[in-house]
């Protein structure tokens, strides 16, 4: 059984939601529960990242020819160095973007990826980061 706990300002842990409370009530008095801390991703930040990709796709100068938002997303990840090298049977190599899935990237690392991507988008679109951040509200 899994449930989330949130640390209270007084130092103790409380269930994170109503459903977590229901699950925690199944734990018997005196029963030991082992907790594992994880770097939980912020879903709203994830949505904001994809809004930034959409924004960039619609505002890139015409000299950039990406087929779709996914193509641009992969190029941006490679552009910030979030990549790996793949080899085929013929000895050819290719750079591919590494995954940013919730299971492979925690929030702290995702924040760095977001920040580097924002810096690159600002350079490509040629407007300042404050403007991009304000415009993202229209793309969420």
C-alpha positions, 0 to 999 in steps of 0.5 A: 500500500502506498500513500503520501505524507507531508511533513508538518511544520512541527516535525511530524508527518500527516497524510497528504490527501483524503485518500491518503488519510483513508489508506493510512487508517488501515495501518494498525496501532503500533505497526511500523511503516517504512517511508521512502522520500522521492523528488516528486514532480510538479505536474503544473510545472510539467504542463508549463514546460509543454506550454513553452514548447507550444509557444516556441513552435508558434513563434520561431522565426521562419528559418527554423523548420520543425515538423511539429512540437514534438520535433522541436521539443526533441531538438531543444532537449538536444540543444541544452545537452539533455541527450544521449548517443545511439548507435545503429548496426552500421556504426552510425551514431545519432544524438537523441533526447533523453527522457523527461518522464516523471519516472526518470527525472525528479523535480530538481533536475526538471527545474534545471531542464526547464530553465535551460530550455527557457534560455534557449527559447528566449534566444531563438524567439528573440524576446526576453524571458519575462515576456515568454513567461507572461505569454505562456499563460495563453498556451496553458 
